Amino acid sequence: MIKKTNLLLTISLLTLTGCWDRKEINDIAVVMAIGIDKSPKGYIVSAQIPIPEAAGKIGGNDTGTGGKQSFFIESSMGRSIKEAFENMQNRTARRFLFSHQRILIIGEELAKSGVSKVLDFINRNGESRLSAYILVAKGKSLDILKTSAPLDHMSYEAIRQITKMGMRRTTSEFLNEIYQVGKDPIIPLVEVIKIQNIAKPEIKKMAVFKEDKMRFVSNQKQTLGIYWLTNRIKRKSITFPVQENEEITVEILDQKKKINAMIRTDMPEFNVNIEVRGVIRENKSSLDIENLEVFHQVEARLGEEIKSQVTAILEETTSRQIDSFGFGNYLYRKENIKWETLWKDKWEKILPEIKANIHVNVVIQSTGVNTIGLGKKK
């Protein structure tokens, strides 16, 4: 009995490995943001890493008290993305930890040439965080990571918060959309702007992809059209002209978009219905919106503005044979037999010919305290 007990204890001790894979905080460098750029010999990868002693302190710009910077950026080159990270690790005293990564930024040149290899690396890397937001940089991603964020101390957090207020896309969502039938992805584009000689990140445009390649960058009007078609406009304000040199600003409280198809012939036709609720936040016009007829004219004018924005992005994408808003995916799900037999093999060719009828219904719920612009006389 004693021998059996000793044998069991020996086996138990052999199977107890303890915390063999533990990582002390002093031994790791927590990577919060990754940038990947194209180079003539392969790739340049960059990582934004907080400095623990400085990141928790309060100070101006991106530094803590005493002028200590709250983060540092490590960068390296390699023939592959993995090799570039290994080269970076070889000159860093602490082991990189990627499981807390918040954003992934792809350089503009790399986005144009195709991001499938980047996504392959991210998908295979066990530490990669697929919930990280993915963006395209105007220029190089390294320049974006170097920007300042006075309120957040680290530029990655500022970029993350700005992205959350607009059209955010996680790496996982981007991966799914690339391989989704009848759907091409759109992700935010971040660029550097200088305010009082301080470089800051800004997001007001979108990178429009066809499969894994970026094809074009939206302008301001097209970006608003993207927001309407992806239900990302809530709590944003739209300023639109109502008379010559006179504008009204409406804050959008709620918005719903619905797409359906009419199959009358072998060519599908789509209806895009957009419902909008808003309130007037600024009236720079001489219009008396207490007048019911004038009030409805303002609603109609906003509806025309929205339709114009939606039309702008739909015409641009379909003319380039890009299906950013899932018309093909709708047919794949709802009309699968016809999709497989009639449209699947020639979808890119017929996409520019697809008709989309845009219907916008605007309800302004409140005109504010003043029904006529201040300083204007009735």
N, C-alpha and C positions, 0 to 999 in steps of 0.2 A: 504493500500500500504506500509506504514511504517512497519507494522507488518510482511508483507511478506518479505520485505528487511532485517529486523532484523533476521528473520528465516533463510534466505539464508546465511547471514553472519555467523550465529551461526554454521550452517552445514559446511560451508567452513572452519571455524576455527577448527572444530572437525576433519576434514579430513586432515588438514595440520599437518604432523608429524615432519617436519623439518629433520635435518640430524641425525636421531635417531641411524643409524648404522655407523656413521663416526668413523674412527680410526686415532688418532693422531700418528705422527711418533714416538713420545716419548713413546707411549704405546705399540708399536709392536716390535717384533724381526723377521726380514726378513730372512727366511730360503732359502739359495741358493743351498744347496746340502743335500741329504738324503742318509744315509747308513742303510741297514737292514741286520742283521745277525741272524743266528739261535742260540738258546740257549737251554740247557736241559729243561728249564721250559717254553719255548715259543720263544720270539723274543727279540733281542736287537736292538733298533733304535738309530741312531745318526743323529745330524743335525749340519751343518756348517753355522754359523751366523756371518755376518760382524759386527764389532764394528764401528759405524758411525764416532766417533771422530778420529779413527786411520786409517780407510780404505781409506780415501781420501788423506792421507799424503804420501809423497814419502820417501822411506827408503829401506834399504837392507832386503833381505830375506822375511819373511812374517810379518814384523813389520813396523810400521811407524816411523817417527822421534821421538827421545826421547826414543826409545826402546819399544814403545807400540805395542802390538800385534794387527794385523788388523782384526783378527777373533777369535772366540772361538767355541769350540765343546761341545755340550750338548748331553748326552747319557742316556738311561734308558732302563729298562727291563719290559716286560709284557707278560701275557699269550696270548694276541693277539696284533697285531700291533697297533690298536687303543688304547688299554689299556697302552701300552708302551709309546705312545705319550702323553696320559693323565697324566701318572706318571711324565713324563718330564715337562709337563706344570705346574704341581703342585709345582715345585720348581724353576720356572722361573718367574721373576717379570713382564715380558712383554708377551703379547699374540703373539703366533706364527702366522706368515703370510706365507703361502705356495705358493701363486700365482706367486712368482718370482723364484721358484725353477728351476735350470738349469740342474742338473744331478741327477740320481738315481743309486746308486751302490748296487748290490746284493752280499752278501758274498758267497764265494765258496761253503761252506757246504750247505747253503740254496739253492743255484742254483742246486746242485746235487739232493737234495731231492724234488725239485719242487717249482715253483714260482707262482702257480695259486692263492694261498691265498694272496700273496703280490699284485698281479695284481687286485684281487677283491677289496682289500682295496683302491688301487690307483684309480680304476675306480669309486668307490662309493663316494670318497672324493671330494666334490664340488670344493675345492681349488686346487686340484692336477693339475699340469701342464703336460698334455699328450705330449707336445712338448719337454719336458726335455729328454736329452740323457740318455739311459740306458746302464749300463755296469755291468760286473761281476768282482769282486775283486779276485785276487789270495790271498787266505787267508781271512782275515776279512776286511769288508768295512771300519770299524773304523780306521784301520791302514792307509788306503788310504787317508782318509780325514785329517789325521794328517801330511801328507807330506808337504814339502816346495815348494814354487813356487816363486823364486826371482824376476822374471819379472812381475808376475801378482799379487803378494802379497797374493792371496788366491788360494789354490790348486784346488778348483773346477773349476776356470776359466782356469787354465793350462790344466786340464783334458779335459775340454770342447773344447779348441782350438786344442789340439792334436787329439781328436776324429773327429773334423771337417775335418782335413787333411787326415783322413783315412776312414774307413768304419763306418760311423755314423748310429745309429739307435735310433729313438725316441721311447718313451714308447708307443705311439699310434701305430707305425709301428710294434713293437714287439707284441702288443696285437692282431693286425690283422693277423700277420703271424702264431701265435700259433693256431688260429682257422680257418686258411685258408686251404682249401682242397688241399692235395698233396704238402705241403710246410712246411718245418721246419725252425725255425729261427736261425740266427747267430748274435751274438753281440760281441763288443770288450771286451777283458780282460785286466784289468789294474792291474799292480803289482808295488811293491815298490823296487826301486834300490837305492843303496847307492853310492854316488859320493863324495869323500873327507869327509866322515862321515856325509853327508847330505842326508836324505831320500827324494827321488823325485819320482813322478809317471811316469810310462812308459807304453806305449801301443804298442805291436808288435806281439801279439797273439790274437786268436779269440776263443770265447766260443761257441761250436757247440751244439745246443739243438735238442732233439727229443720231440716234443710237449712242455711241460713246464719244462722238466728236462735237465740239462746240461749233455751231455754224454762224451765229451772229449774236450781237448784244442789243437788247431792246433799248429804244429811246424812252423818254419820260411818258409820252402818250401810250406807247405800247406796253410799258410796265404797268400802268393803271389798268389797261385791258386785261393783262395777266391776272392782276389782283381780283378783278370782277369775275373772271372765269374760273378762279380757284378758291373763291369765297374767302379772300384775305383782306378785304377792304374795311372790315368793321373797325370803328373808332378812328378811322382816318377822315380827313377833311378834303372836300373837293371844291375848288374855286373855279367858277365858270362865268363867262360873260353873259349878261342879260340885255345890255344895250351897249352902244359904242363907248368904250373906256369906262364901263361900269360893270362891277362884278358882285356876285353873292357867293358866300362860302357856306356850304352845308356839311355838317358832321354826320357821317353815316353810323346810325345806331345798329342796324341789322341789314343783312343782305343774304338772299338765297338765289342759287342758280340751279336750273334744271335743264338737261339736254335730252331730247327725244328725237326719234327718226321717223320719217314717213317713207314707206317703201311702195311707191306707185308704179315705178318702172324698174328697170335693171340698175338705175342710178339712184342711190339714196339721197334724201334731202333732210336736213336737220333743222329743228327749232331750238333756239337758245332763249330760254325765258329767265329773266332776271327781275327779282322783286327787291325793292329798296325802301327802307325807312330811314328818315333823317330829320335833323333839326337845323334851322338857320342859325349860324353862329356869328355871321358878319354880313352886313348889308351896306355895300358901298355905292348902291344905286339910288336913284331918285324914285324908284317904284314904290307905290303904296301897296304892300302885300296884304293889307287888311281887306283890300278889294278882292272878292272871291275870284273874279275872272283873272285878275293879275296874278293871284296866288297860283291858280292852276297853270298859267302860262310859265311861271317859274318852275313848277314841277315838270312840265313838258320840256322846258329848255334843259333841265338837268338830265332828263331821259335821253335827249338828243346827244348831249355830251358823252354820256355813258356809252350809248350805241356807237358813237364815233370812235371811242377808245377801244372798244371790243372789236370793231371792224378793222381797226388799224393792225392789231396783232394777228387776227385771223387771216387777213389778206397776206401779211408778210410770211407767216409760217406755211400756209397751204401753197403759196406760190413757190416756195422752196422745197415742197414735197415733205414738209415736216408736220407730223400729227401730234402737236403738243398737248391737245386737250381731249385726246382719247376718243375721237370719232370712230376710228377703226376698232378700238377696244369695245366700244358700245355695240357695234355690229357683231363682233366676235362673240359677245356674251348674249345678245338679244336675238340675233338673226344668224345663228351659227352655221346652219346649212347653206344659206345664201352666201355667207362670208367665205366658206370653204370652196364653194363652186364658182361664185361670180367675181368676188372682189379681192380675195387674199393675194393672188399672184400679180395683180396689177394695181394694188392700192396706191402705191407711190405715183403711178402715172395718172390716175384719175383724181387724186386728191385736190389738185388745183381747180378742178371742174366742179367739185362738190359745192352745193348751195347751202348756205347757213342763214336762216331767217332769225334776226335778232329782235326780241320783244322785251322792252323795258317798262316796268310799271313803278313809278316813284310816288311815295306818299311822304309828304313833309308834315310831321306831327306837330311842330311848334315853330312859330315865327319869332319867338323871343319877346322881350318886354316892349321893344320898339318895333312897330310895323313899318316904319320908314327910316332910312338911314339918318343918323344924328347929323345935325347941321343942314338937313334938307327941309324945305318948306313944302307943305301940301298945296 
